[in-house]
Structure formats: structure tokens, C-alpha cells
């Protein structure tokens, strides 16, 4: 297991675990439990006792981050997992399960029975005690533990379910990805802000709507829009209006979110398309013509594409392709693209 993180009076922590390698499974659960107890703590969520078959074959890869009383776990379970029959233990927290692959079955109160979160779905509920659960093998999921103060009155005894691809869930996913990347470097104020934004977006998921007047949510909204841009980059319909519609916000709210992080929506789209076009210019197989690249990346024509490319990179597409090819075929360079020093030969004398 690999652990890393920064402790801010116990307010933050992060660890990663991988017991999917051959021979790692027998110690996999112990490694995961040590990481959780050391970096996250039982005060956030008490891990249950697991069944003997789970203990012997615990093949899980994932990362977990803590921000104050909240925790975010991104998990891939290669093996099926199951808790002991009677987990026991009192808790008071909000749990969110977001399943991308496989299924996660949760024990519930007698009146409700078991509940299964299938691939492409999420479930949010209040937990007053530790409950049993089991997962299928090859599970890919996100598990969030959230403090109950704000969310418990909102949920009550309800169990909220929905699509893992809903607009609100996209925002929450973008935020959790950002937290995983930055939490080790956050100071106390940053940890507090991260937790507050996480709770606000969890409220949006539970309500099924986004509070676009909440300024702390702007970075998460901008990141969710960027993720969507990267998936739809060649789509001729890609625009601020389409992004706003997909994320269930107004176009004005989307523009405000980008402005808050110092960017513009249309500029981001154009720069991402230019970057991909530049990569295509030097692709080893089957280069497209300038007019073909312009059409593929939704520029009006070859001339418009060329002007935009030169303004951004300082060279026309043709000049860039020629200069890259010349550098590759330089006498000081090996046909593989490596220079003398890189392939073990002595460097030329001065």
C-alpha cells in the first residue's frame, strides 16, 4: 500500500491502496484498514467487519481523501466483497454510492429491505448505524461519507436515487476529482472550503437542482463543463448553450463560472480543438490535409483554421508540421527521434 498526505490538525488526509497485484490479496484488507484508520479515522466512518471469504480475497484498488468530516473513496474491486452478517455499531452520517460498473447492494431498515445500486446509478441516504453490504466483482464506484448536520434535515428518512450522469452528479464528480488531486497541498482554509463545496453539491444531488447563486460551486461547474468539452470536442453542436443545457444551468451561470476561474467558454473550446489539431499534424499515421483538419475540428474553413492556429502557436499549420519534421530528421538526431546523448553515443565536441 502507498500512503501519502498532509495532516491539518487531523482535518485532511489521503491514501491509496492496490491489492490487485498477484499475491497481494491476503494482506489487502489489512492494508486498506490501516490506511483508512490512519489517514481518515473512525470518527468519519467506521469500517465494518468483513466476511471470511472477503478477507481472503480482498482485491481492491483505489484512493481515499478526507476533508474535515467528509471522505471520498474511488474504488475498483476486482473481487466480490461482503460484510459480516451483523455489522453492528452506531453511526450518524450521510452516505452516497455512485456506481459506474457492477452493483453495490446495501442492507436497509426492515421496512425498506435491501437496496441495490446498479451501474449508472447513485444512491444517497442517512445512516444511523453500521449496515451490511455486498458488492459484485469488477465493481467501479465512488463512495462518499458526508457529515449529517446540513443534509440530514434535507433527506429525512428518504433514500434518493438517480442517474450517475445527471447534471448535478457531473458537478460533484468533477469536484471530487479536483479534491483528490489537491487535498495533500491544501491549507486549513482550503480544506474548509473543499468540504463546504462538497456539501453544497451533495445538496444539489439530493434536490435534483443546482444552486447557481452559490459562488463556491463555480470551479466545480467549470471543471464539469471542461470534462464535457473534452468528450464532445468534435461535435458540431458543441457550444456554451449545449454545455449549459447538459449541466442544467443557464448560459449566464456557465459564463460566470468560467470567468471566476479566469477563462472563457468559447476560448477553452477553441484552444482544446487547436491542441488536438496540432497533435494530428504530426501523427505518424495518415495525416489529414489542412481543409480536412479544419472541417473535423469545426472551423469555418482552412483559412480560418490557419489564422487561429498561427495566432495561438506562432506558426501556420504547414510551418509547424515542416519544423517538426525537420527537427525529427536533423543530422544530430537518430531516426527514432533521439539525439546522440539520448541513445548512448557521446555528445559532439564543442
N, C-alpha and C positions, 0 to 999 in steps of 0.2 A: 504493500500500500504506500502511496505517496501522499504526504500531507504538507500543506503549506498554508500560510495565512498570517494575519496580523490581528492581535487581540487589542481591542479598545475597551478596557475595563470590562472584558467579557462580552462586549456588545457585538462583535463580529468574529467570524471565523470561516474557514473554508478548508475542505479536504477532498481528495479524490481517491478512488479505490478501483482496483481492477483484479478480480479473482477469476477472470475468464481464461487465463493462460493455463496450459496443461500443468496439473499438479497443484494449482493454487486453491482449488475449491475447499479442501478440508480446513484451511485456515481463513477462508474468505469471510465467513460471518464474524469471526473474532476480530478481523482487521476492520470490517465495517463498523462493528460496535465500538471498538476503541476510538476510531476516528470520530464517530458521532458523539460519544460521551466526552471526548477531549475538546473538540472544536465547536460542537453545537450545544450539548448539555441536555440532561434530562428535564431541566426546567422548561425547555421549549417543547420537547416531545419525548416521551418515554418509549424506547423501542420494546416491542413485545417479545415474549418467548416464542421461539420457532419450533416447528415440528422436527423430529429426528431426521427425517428424510431431507428436509431443507438444510439442516445443519451440515449434513454430509455432502451435499451437492449444491453449495451456495456459489453460483457463478454469476456474479453481478459486476457490471462496470458502470461507474457514474461519478458525479461530482455533487457536492453539497455546499451550500453557502448559508451563513447566518447573518441576519441584520436585526439586532435587538431581539425581540421576542418572535421573530419570524424566521423560517428556514425554507430553502428552496432546494429540492433534490431532483436532478436529471438522471434518470436511471435506465439502463438496459439490462434486463435479466435474461441471461441465456438459459437458465434453469427455472423450473416452476418453484414458487415459494409458497409456504403456508405457515400460519401461526399455530401455536398450541391451541387445543380445544377451548381452554378457558384462560384468555389473556389476563383478565383482571386489571386493577389499577384505575384510580380516578384521574381524570384529566379535564381540562376546560380550555378548549381551543377550537379553531375553525380549520378544517382540513379540506384541501382541494386536490382532486385527482384529474389529470389530463392525460388521456391515453392515446397514443399515436399508433401503436401496434400491439396486438394481443388483447388481453382482457384482465381487469382487476375486479375481483368480487369481494364486496365488503359486507361484513356482518352488521346487522341493524337491530333496532328495538323489535320486540316480538310483534308489535302491531304492523311493522313495515316489512320484516323479513330481510333476506339478503338482497343486495343491490349490486348489479354488475355494470361496470363502466367499460363499454366496448370501444374498439378502435375508432378514432374520430370523434369521441365524446369527452365531456368533462362532467364532474360532479362536485358540488360544494355542500358541506353540511357541518353542523356543530357536533363536536364530540364531548360528551360529559364523562366518558370512561374509555379505557382502552378496549378496543373491539377486535374480533378476529377478522382476518382477511386471507385471501389466496390469490396468486397471480398465475397466469399461463406462462409457459416457456416462451422465449423470444418476445418478451414484453419491452416496449419502449414507452416511457411515461415520464411525466413531471408530477412531483408530489410537493404540495405547499402546505406549510403549517403557519397559521396566522393567529395573532392574539385576538381574543374574543370581544374586547371592550366595544369596538365600533360595529363589528359585523354580526355579533350575536343578536342584538335587537333587530337588525335588518332581516336575519334569517328566521329567527324563532325556531320552531320545530320543522321548518320546511327543508326539503332536500332539493337543491336547484341543479338541474341538468341541462345540457345543451351541446351544441356543436363546438368541437375544439378549434374550428376555423371561423368562429364568429368574430365580428369586428372587435369586440371588447377583448376576446381571448387573444387575438393577434397582438393587441397593445400590451397585454400582460406578458405574453411570451417574449416580446421584444425587450421589455423591461427586465425580466428575469435573466435573459441572456446578457444584458449590459451589467447587471449586478454580479454575475459570475466572473466577468472579466475584470471588474474594477474593485470588488469589495476588499481585496487584500491591501489596496492603496488608499482606501477611504479613511478620512479622519472622523472624529466624533460627529461633526455636523453633517458630513456626507452620509454616515451610517443612518442617522436620524432621518435625513431627507429620503434616503432609499426606502426605509421602512414605511414612511408616510405615503410615498408614491405607490408602493406595493399595495397598501391597504386601500387607497383610493381606487386603484384599478380593479382590485378584488370586489369592491362595492359595485363598480360598473358591470362586472361579470354577473354578479348576483342580481342586479337590477335589469340587466339587458340593455343598458344605455350608458353613454359616455358623457361625463360632466365636462363639457368643453370650456367651462369657465374656470377650471382648476389649472392654474399655471404650472404646477409641478408635473403635470402629465405631458407637457409639450415634448420633452426629449423622447419619451416612450412612443408618442404618436409619430414623431418624425422618423424614428428608427423603424417602426412598423411599416410606414409608407416606403422607406428605402428598401426594406426586405421585399415588399410587394413589387416595387420597381424592378429589382434585380430578377424576379421571377417572370416578369411580363415585358422585358426590355424591348423585344422585337415586335410587340403587339402594336398595331397601328392605332388602337383605341386608347393607348396609354396617355393619360393626361391628368392634371390636377383634379378635374371633375370625376374621372373614373376612380382615382385613388380615394377621394373623399367619399364616393358612393360605396366603395368596397369596405371602407373603415367606419362607415356610419357616422360621419361628421360632415359639417358644412365645408365648402371650399375655403371660406374665410378662416375657419378654425385650422384647417390644414396649412394654409399660408402663414398663419400666426405661429404655429408650432415650428415650422422651418425657420421663420425669422428669429425665433427665440434661440435657435442653435446657430444662427449666423449664416443661413443658407436660403436658397430659393428653390422651389419645387422644380420648375422648368429647367433651371440651370443644372440641378443634380441629374435629371433625366438626360439632358444633352451631354454632360460630361461622362456619364456612365456609357452612353452609346458610342461616344468618341473613343473611349478607352477600349471597348470591345472591338471597334473597327480597327484600331491601331494593332491590336493583337492579331486580327485576321490578316492584316497586310503582310505580316512576316510569318504566317503559319506555314509549316513545312509542306503541307499537302493542299493542293488546289486553291491557289489564291484567287480571290474574286477581283473583278475589274472595279474601277472607281464608281462607275454607274451602278454596278450590282451591289457594292457596299452601301452606297447612298440609299438605294431602294430598301435593302434589308434592314437598315437601322433608321428608317423612316425620315430621311432628309428629303427635301423637295426635289433635288436633282444633284447631279455630280458637282456642279459649280458651287451650290450652296454647301454641300458636304466639304468640298476642298477649302472654301473660305473658313468654315467653322474649325476644321482640323488645323489649318495654319495659325489661326488666332489662338488656339488652345496649346498647340505643341511647338509653334515657331517654325514649322516646315509644312510643305504641302504633303499630301499622302504619297505622291510619287517620290519626292525628295527624301521622305522618311524611309521608304522601302529601299531606295538605292543606297542611302547611307548605311542602313543596317546590313544590307548585303555586302557592301564594300568592307565594312568592319569585320564581317564574318570571313571574307576571303582575303584579308590582309596578309602579306607575306610573313608578318610576325605572328600569324595565328595559324593554328592547326586546323584542318578541315572540320574537326569536331567542334570548332569554336573556342578551343582552349589555347592560350598562349604558351610559349616555351616553358616558363616557370611553372605553369599550372599542370603540364604533362611530364614534369620531372627533368626537363632539359635545362642546362644552365642559362641564365638570362644573358642577353647580349651585353658586351662591354660598353662602358660609357665612352 
